[in-house]
């Protein structure tokens, strides 16, 4: 098993918070017939428990590709990606699926809820795939529904909910397996300003509870609430800045 070494400088960033993920010289090339297009040109970053990160940059800079690799939805062409202490870079699809289900929580702009299932059943889905019992899944899902303010809507289907409520379900589902990292792709992109603000308040609460949040966003408000800003340009890290939460 590989280990993640944390420099004294890096460890001090979040008062010695554990390193939860690392990418080392990540490159990604897509092959289209005789044409090869390199989208990521060598990205190296460390991610710590409690990080609240906005990943930004212009269209075509590699944000989505990078997030797909962080989410174990794709693999780099070269380089290494450690999630916890496991190098995912050479894993087979079934191994990636297993680690993705156990260690990552996803929140999408379009919610990605199963329309035929009610709120409670949608939250329970990750638990089902991780082998939780029906009773355990029910108790965890009910607790999460209460946590996101939907205890009175657990029998409703997604189409019976507002956009903000659907995104709350998605957040509860992402939290179901107590993931190492929560990944979000434009999580407020489809919401009105009031619903978006409510979701951002939820993210603030999760951050205060020590969750690690990594989000692709164009939202200025989400950017302002984050504590670390990674800007990509042309497949490279243009800047990586952070503020100490105590300065907020």
N, C-alpha and C positions, 0 to 999 in steps of 0.2 A: 504494500500500500504506500502511495506517495504521501509525503507530508508537505505542508505549506509553511515556509519560513516567512516570518513577519519581521521586517526591519524595525529597529528601535524608533525610527522616525515615523514610519507608518503606524506602528502600534499606538503611538502617542496621539494620533489623529482623533481616535474615538476612545481615548483613555484606556487603551489596551483591549478594545473589543476584538473578539475572535474574527479571523479571516474566514469568510464563508465561501468565497469563490475567487478564482484567479484565471485570467486569460494571458497566455504567453505567446507573443508574436503570431496572433491569429490572422490567417489569410484565407480568403475565399475566392475561388475562381469558378465561373460558370462556363461550360463548354456548349456551344451551339453550332453543331456541325464542325466546320473548320475554324470557326471563330471562337476565341477564348477571351472572356472578359473578367478581369480581376476586380472584385468589388471592395474587398477589404485587403489592405496592403501591409498589415503587420501591426495589430493592436495588442498592447499589453496593459492590463489594468488589474487592480486588486479591489475586492468588494468586501466590506466589513459588516458584521452584525449591527443592525441599527442604522445602516446607510439609508438615506432618503434621496434618491438620485433621479434627476431629469436628464434624459439623453436627447440631445437636440442637434439640429443641423438641417441644411437645405435638402430638398427632394433629390434622391439619387446619391446621397452621401454614404449610404450603407447602414442606416439605422435599423431598418427592418431585417436585413440579413444578419446583423449583429445580434438583434434580439432573438431571432430564430435559433441562433447558435447558443445563446445563453439559456434559452428555453428547451434545449435538447430536441428541437424540432428539425434541426439540420446540423451537419458537422462541418468543421473547417476543412479546407483543402490541406492546410498545414498549420503547425502550431499546436498548443495544448490548452484545454479548458478543464480546470479542476473545479468540481462542484463538491463542497465539503472537502474531503481528502481523496476523492475519486477522480481519476483522469477519464473524462468522458469521450475524449477525442477519437479513440479507436474502438469504442463500444459498438456492438451489433445493434440492430433496430430493436430487438426485444429487450436488451439491457437498457437502451435509452428510454424506451417506453416505461420500464419499471422505475427508473430513477426519476423520470419526469413526473410520474404519478405520485411518488412518495415524497419528493423534496421540493417541488415547484408548484406555485399557485398562479393561475392565469386569469387576467381580467382584460376583456376585449372591448373595443369601441362598440361593437354590435352585439355585445352581451353573450352571444353563443349559447343561449339557454335551449333546452329541449322543449319544444312547444307542447308536446303531448303529456309532459309531466308537470305536476304542480310545484310550488315553491319548495316544499319540504323534500320532494323527490329529487329535484334538481340539486339541492345542497348535498343530498346523500350520495349522489353518483360517484364522486371520487372515493368515498369510503367503501362503497360496494366493490370497486376494483382493487382496493387494498385489503380486502378480506375481512372487514369488520362485520360483526354480527348485526342482524336486523335491529336488535334492541340498542346496541351501542350506536349504530348509525342514526337511529331515531333520536336518541338523547343528545348526541353531538349536534345534529342538524337543528333540533328545536332550540338549543342553546345559542347557536349562531343566528337563527332567525330572530330571536329576541335581541341579540347583540346589534343587529343592523336595523332594528325597529320594524320587523315584519311578522311578529308573532301572531298578529291577527289576520295575516294573509296567507298562511301556510298552505291552505287548500286551493288557492287560486292558481290558474295557469298563467304563463307569461303574458299572453295577449290580453289578460284582464288587469295588467299592471301598467303603471306609467313607466316612462323611460328610466327615471331615477330609481324607481322601485326595482325594475329589472336589473339595474346595475348593482343595487344592494344585494340582490340574490347572487349575482356573479361574484361579488366580494365575499359573501358568506361561503359560497362553494369553493373559492380560492383558499379560504382559511381552514377548510374542513380537515385536512390532513396535517395541520400545523406545519406549513412548508418552511423550508430554510430561506427561500426567497419568493417574494411576490412580484410577478412581472405584469406590467400593464401597458397596453398599446392604445394611446389616445383615450384614456378612460372616461373623459368628460366630453369627447368630441361630438356625441349625438344628443347631448343634454342641453336643456335651457339653462339660463344662468342660475336660477334658484336651485334646481336639481343638481347642477354641477357643483355649486357651493356646498351642498349637503354631502356630496360624495367626497369633496376635498376635506371636509371636516372629519369624515370617517378615516381618511388616509392619515390626517394629523393624529388622530387617536391611535391608529395602528402604530405609527412611528413612535409615539410616546410609550407604547407598550413594548418597544424593542424590536418590532418587525423590520425586516430589510425590504425596501421597496425600490424597484428599478422601473422607470416609466419612460416610454417614448412619448414626447408631447410637443405640441406647438402652443400650448396654453400658457400665457404669461402669468396667470394666477397660480397655476400649478408650479411653474418655474420659481415663482417667488416663495412658495411654501417649502420647496425642497431645500436640502442642506448640502447638496453636491450637484454640480452641473458639469456634465461631460458633453462637449461639442465635437461632432464629427464633421469632417469635410474631406471629400474625395477619398473616402475609405481609410482615413487616418484620424487619430485623436488630435484635434486642433487645440483644445484646452481642457483642463480638468481642475476645477476649482471647488472649494468647499468652505463652509463656515462652521464654526463650532456651535452645536445646539444651544450652548449657554449664552451665545451672543444674540439669540433670537429675541 
